[in-house]
Amino acid sequence: MSTAIVLYRGDKIIPYYRLVEEDIKFMSRDEVKQKLPDILGKALARSWIDDGYKEELKQDIKWTLERGGVTLPEEYDCVYEKTGGKRAKIIVYEQQPGSKFKLRVCGFTLTMMATR
């Protein structure tokens, strides 16, 4: 997590949006599975109303999460997917050391439902 007073990427000042009250550094797969879906829900919900945030999320999910106070282990990768008219989803993978294969840890999508 950056300690800069004003966050920036390249020469662009980045608006600051916290995903958690206190910084979180995940250390295990169980922690990721248990706590990350709620955090990804906040991130996806924010992307519905903030096009700039959505673009940051699409470009680099891990960086966007870190800027919001959430650090994933280095061997984790996050993929932003949106196909057709469907809602976006984020899938979290763990790269196994010494292997070219990735293990899917969890995935998250938000669905808006209207009721009477």
Summary of the structure (lengths in Angstrom):
residues: 116
radius of gyration: 14.8
end to end distance: 43.4
largest distance: 52.7
contacts: 279
relative contact order: 0.18
helix: 32%
strand: 25%
